[in-house]
Amino acid sequence: MAISPTQFAVTTRQSANWSDAKRRVLAAYRDWLRAAPEIQTMYSIPHPVSAIRSRIRQEFERHRYVNKLPAVDILLFHSRADYQETMNFWRQTNHVMSFFKEENFRGEKRLPSNFITGFLEGRN
């Protein structure tokens, strides 16, 4: 697949009202969910597509109760920019894997808390 920098570009604009913002958020959410299988293939993510979709859902749910329209517009802008970067393969695998900290293949606690525990575990 040839990469076209403007293929996933969306013009930045403000939402006219809450129903317009809701429509735009749902469109962004659907785009992310539809792209999950391709993201898994492109970045060789060792998680099933269902886990990727679950993580996308968590990110959208995290901002569910934002109640200011300009804040929703900014979140939409960031979502669209992240989507464009991800789908154009402008990220590296470790950038995408940073969204899966709990399930990360290295884990959060890959280094011991101090020297003695690392020594006793047999790590360098």
C-alpha positions, 0 to 999 in steps of 0.5 A: 500500500502506497502511503499518501500523507493526505489520505487520512487528513481531515480539515480542522474545524469547530463543532457547531453544537453538541449533536455535531460534536457527538456525530464527529466523535462517533465517526472518529471512533468508528474509524479507529475500530475499523482500522484495528485489524490493519493496525495489528498487521502493520505494527505486528502487535502481539495482541488480538484485534479484540484487545486493540479495540478494547484499548481504543474503547478505553481511550474514548471512555476516558474522555466520555464526560468532557463537558466543554465543546472546545475541549471536545474539539481539541480531543477530536483534533488529537484523535484525528492526528493520531489516526493519520500518524498511525495509518500512514505508518509514521509511528514505530511499533514501540509508540503503538505498544505504549498504549498497552502498558498493562499487557506490554511485552516488557512490562512496567516493572522490567527493572528492579526497584534497587540494586540488591533485589536485582542482584538477588533475582540474577539480573544485571 
